Amino acid sequence: MRKPIIAGNWKMNKTNAETKTMITELLPLVANADCEVVLCTPFTALATAVEAAKGSNVKIGAENVHFAKSGAYTGEISAEMLVELGVEYVIIGHSERRQYFAETDTTVNQRTIAALEAGLKTMVCCGETLAEREAGNTEKVNERQILGAFEGFTADMFANVVVAYEPVWAIGTGVTATDEEANATVGYIRSVVAKRFGNDVADRLRIQYGGSMNPKNVKGLMAKPEIDGGLIGGASLNAEDFSKVVNFNA
């Protein structure tokens, strides 16, 4: 059985004070969750988040990581820096990173390897745009992104990998893939992994859905057999809303 994982992606939101308040409110609401709970915060809030979540069942993650250990990369953060802070997870290859900051399948691969080598757990994103979907290229795009992200991987390297399928057309739009659409694409992604890396890897790999998952639609999505969790944007910025997603089976 794959343990569900619900992760919040705060994006560029919340100061340190707001982070402490939010996590303090959230902890008692998710203390008995049956899933793994992760909050991914801006770099500036990571230390505060780690301290606020200490001793709880909530793990803290970063929203990006660089592939180099150090060097002339102004504005970037290395995996070792994140580990030193007590961070456990990191999101890699989010569509907003691809769209606004020239992230590519190659750099996603490099960042993922660097994160894993440093001992971080990774949530690696893939997903098609509306134009790609309407052109009938949903499977082609996701296959390319998945195989690119995991180029050169061995089966053992997947132990600390989670995949997040995020259809770009559903991120922050309020539009969600139907339960059946989401399940079908997640299932296809799993088949791509199975074909390249074997059924054992694919069967163990947790694949989240991320695309306007919220308290209203989480039960239907999480009832589908291929979907193992969610990468939550807007609904993760409010403790009560996020707790309802986390406690989807309550």
C-alpha positions as CSV (number, residue, x, y, z in Angstrom):
1,M,0.0,0.0,0.0
2,R,1.2,3.5,-0.9
3,K,0.8,5.9,2.0
4,P,-1.0,9.1,0.8
5,I,1.0,12.3,0.9
6,I,-0.7,15.7,1.0
7,A,1.7,18.6,0.6
8,G,1.1,22.4,0.6
9,N,2.9,24.6,-1.8
10,W,2.7,28.1,-0.4
11,K,4.5,29.7,-3.4
12,M,5.5,33.3,-2.7
13,N,3.2,33.8,0.3
14,K,3.5,34.3,4.0
15,T,6.0,36.1,6.2
16,N,7.8,34.5,9.1
17,A,5.2,35.8,11.5
18,E,2.4,34.5,9.3
19,T,4.2,31.1,8.9
20,K,4.4,30.6,12.7
21,T,0.7,31.5,13.2
22,M,-0.5,29.3,10.3
23,I,1.5,26.2,11.5
24,T,0.5,26.7,15.1
25,E,-3.2,26.7,14.0
26,L,-2.7,23.7,11.7
27,L,-0.9,21.3,14.0
28,P,-3.8,20.3,16.2
29,L,-6.1,20.0,13.2
30,V,-3.9,17.4,11.4
31,A,-2.4,15.6,14.4
32,N,-4.3,12.4,13.7
33,A,-3.9,12.5,9.9
34,D,-3.7,9.1,8.1
35,C,-1.5,10.6,5.4
36,E,2.0,12.1,5.3
37,V,1.7,15.9,5.7
38,V,4.2,18.4,4.2
39,L,4.3,22.2,4.0
40,C,6.6,23.8,1.4
41,T,7.3,27.4,2.3
42,P,9.4,30.2,0.8
43,F,13.1,30.1,1.6
44,T,12.8,32.9,4.0
45,A,10.2,31.1,6.1
46,L,11.9,27.6,6.2
47,A,13.8,28.0,9.5
48,T,10.6,29.4,11.2
49,A,8.5,26.5,9.7
50,V,11.0,23.8,10.9
51,E,10.9,25.2,14.4
52,A,7.2,25.6,14.5
53,A,6.6,22.0,13.3
54,K,9.2,20.4,15.5
55,G,7.9,17.3,17.2
56,S,4.8,17.1,15.1
57,N,3.7,14.9,12.2
58,V,4.1,17.8,9.7
59,K,7.3,17.8,7.5
60,I,8.7,20.9,6.0
61,G,9.8,21.3,2.4
62,A,11.4,23.9,0.1
63,E,9.9,25.0,-3.2
64,N,13.1,24.7,-5.2
65,V,16.8,23.7,-5.0
66,H,19.9,24.3,-7.1
67,F,21.9,21.5,-8.6
68,A,25.3,22.8,-7.5
69,K,26.7,22.4,-4.0
70,S,28.0,26.0,-4.1
71,G,29.2,28.6,-6.6
72,A,28.4,31.8,-8.4
73,Y,24.6,31.3,-8.6
74,T,23.2,34.5,-7.2
75,G,19.9,34.0,-5.5
76,E,20.0,30.2,-5.5
77,I,20.0,27.7,-2.6
78,S,21.8,24.4,-2.4
79,A,20.5,21.1,-1.1
80,E,23.1,21.1,1.7
81,M,21.8,24.5,2.9
82,L,18.3,23.0,3.0
83,V,19.4,19.9,4.9
84,E,21.2,22.1,7.4
85,L,17.9,23.9,8.2
86,G,16.1,20.7,8.9
87,V,14.2,20.6,5.6
88,E,13.0,17.1,4.5
89,Y,11.3,17.7,1.2
90,V,11.7,19.8,-1.9
91,I,9.5,20.5,-4.9
92,I,11.3,20.3,-8.2
93,G,10.2,21.3,-11.7
94,H,6.9,23.0,-10.9
95,S,5.3,24.5,-14.0
96,E,5.8,28.0,-12.7
97,R,9.5,27.4,-12.5
98,R,9.4,26.1,-16.1
99,Q,7.2,29.0,-17.3
100,Y,8.9,31.9,-15.5
101,F,12.4,30.8,-14.8
102,A,13.4,28.7,-17.8
103,E,13.4,25.3,-16.0
104,T,13.9,22.4,-18.4
105,D,13.7,18.7,-18.2
106,T,17.5,18.6,-18.0
107,T,17.7,21.0,-15.0
108,V,14.9,19.2,-13.3
109,N,17.0,16.0,-13.6
110,Q,20.1,17.7,-12.3
111,R,18.2,19.3,-9.3
112,T,16.5,16.0,-8.5
113,I,19.8,14.1,-8.4
114,A,21.5,16.8,-6.3
115,A,18.6,16.8,-3.8
116,L,18.6,13.0,-3.4
117,E,22.3,12.8,-3.0
118,A,22.0,15.3,-0.1
119,G,19.4,13.2,1.6
120,L,16.3,15.2,0.6
121,K,13.0,13.7,-0.5
122,T,11.8,15.1,-3.8
123,M,8.4,15.9,-5.3
124,V,9.0,16.1,-9.0
125,C,6.4,17.8,-11.1
126,C,5.0,17.2,-14.5
127,G,2.0,18.3,-16.5
128,E,0.7,19.6,-19.8
129,T,-0.5,23.1,-20.8
130,L,-4.1,23.7,-22.1
131,A,-2.7,24.0,-25.6
132,E,-0.9,20.7,-25.3
133,R,-4.0,19.1,-23.9
134,E,-6.2,20.4,-26.6
135,A,-3.7,19.2,-29.2
136,G,-4.0,15.7,-27.8
137,N,-0.5,15.7,-26.4
138,T,-1.2,15.1,-22.8
139,E,0.5,11.7,-22.7
140,K,3.4,12.7,-24.9
141,V,4.2,15.7,-22.8
142,N,4.1,13.9,-19.5
143,E,6.1,11.0,-20.8
144,R,8.8,13.4,-22.0
145,Q,8.9,15.2,-18.7
146,I,9.0,12.1,-16.6
147,L,11.7,10.4,-18.7
148,G,13.7,13.6,-18.7
149,A,13.4,14.1,-15.0
150,F,14.6,10.6,-14.2
151,E,17.3,10.2,-16.9
152,G,20.1,8.0,-15.7
153,F,18.1,6.8,-12.6
154,T,18.3,3.3,-11.1
155,A,15.4,1.6,-9.3
156,D,17.0,2.3,-5.9
157,M,17.0,6.1,-6.5
158,F,13.2,6.2,-6.4
159,A,13.0,5.4,-2.7
160,N,12.8,9.1,-1.9
161,V,10.9,10.3,-5.0
162,V,7.3,11.4,-5.2
163,V,5.8,12.6,-8.5
164,A,3.2,15.4,-8.7
165,Y,1.0,15.5,-11.8
166,E,0.0,19.1,-12.2
167,P,-2.0,19.9,-15.4
168,V,-0.9,23.5,-16.0
169,W,-4.4,24.5,-17.1
170,A,-5.8,23.6,-13.7
171,I,-3.2,25.3,-11.4
172,G,-4.7,28.3,-9.7
173,T,-7.6,28.5,-12.2
174,G,-10.3,26.8,-10.1
175,V,-10.7,24.3,-12.9
176,T,-9.9,20.8,-12.0
177,A,-9.5,17.7,-14.1
178,T,-12.4,15.3,-13.5
179,D,-11.6,12.5,-11.1
180,E,-11.5,10.1,-14.0
181,E,-9.2,12.3,-16.1
182,A,-6.8,12.8,-13.3
183,N,-6.8,9.1,-12.5
184,A,-6.2,8.2,-16.1
185,T,-3.2,10.5,-16.6
186,V,-1.7,9.5,-13.2
187,G,-2.1,5.9,-14.3
188,Y,-0.4,6.6,-17.6
189,I,2.5,8.3,-15.8
190,R,2.8,5.2,-13.6
191,S,2.9,3.0,-16.8
192,V,5.7,5.1,-18.2
193,V,7.7,4.5,-15.0
194,A,6.9,0.8,-15.1
195,K,8.1,0.5,-18.7
196,R,11.4,2.2,-18.1
197,F,12.2,1.2,-14.5
198,G,10.0,-1.8,-13.7
199,N,6.7,-2.7,-12.2
200,D,8.1,-2.8,-8.6
201,V,9.3,0.9,-8.8
202,A,6.0,2.0,-10.4
203,D,3.9,0.1,-7.9
204,R,5.7,1.8,-5.0
205,L,5.9,5.3,-6.5
206,R,3.5,7.8,-4.9
207,I,2.0,10.1,-7.5
208,Q,0.1,13.2,-6.4
209,Y,-2.5,15.2,-8.2
210,G,-2.0,18.9,-8.1
211,G,-4.4,21.2,-9.9
212,S,-6.9,23.1,-7.7
213,M,-7.4,20.2,-5.3
214,N,-9.5,21.6,-2.4
215,P,-11.8,20.6,0.4
216,K,-14.7,20.2,-2.1
217,N,-13.2,17.8,-4.6
218,V,-10.5,16.0,-2.5
219,K,-12.7,13.0,-1.6
220,G,-13.5,12.2,-5.2
221,L,-9.9,12.5,-6.4
222,M,-8.4,10.6,-3.5
223,A,-10.9,7.8,-4.0
224,K,-9.3,7.0,-7.3
225,P,-6.8,4.0,-7.2
226,E,-3.9,5.7,-9.0
227,I,-3.9,9.0,-7.0
228,D,-1.8,8.9,-3.9
229,G,-2.1,12.5,-2.6
230,G,-2.1,16.1,-3.6
231,L,0.2,19.0,-4.1
232,I,-2.0,21.8,-2.8
233,G,-1.7,25.5,-3.7
234,G,-4.3,28.0,-2.7
235,A,-6.1,25.7,-0.2
236,S,-2.8,25.2,1.7
237,L,-2.7,28.9,2.7
238,N,-5.5,28.6,5.3
239,A,-5.2,26.2,8.2
240,E,-8.8,25.1,8.2
241,D,-9.0,24.5,4.4
242,F,-5.7,22.6,4.3
243,S,-6.7,20.4,7.3
244,K,-9.9,19.4,5.4
245,V,-7.8,18.3,2.5
246,V,-5.4,16.4,4.8
247,N,-8.3,14.7,6.6
248,F,-10.0,13.7,3.3
249,N,-11.1,10.4,4.7
250,A,-12.5,11.7,8.0
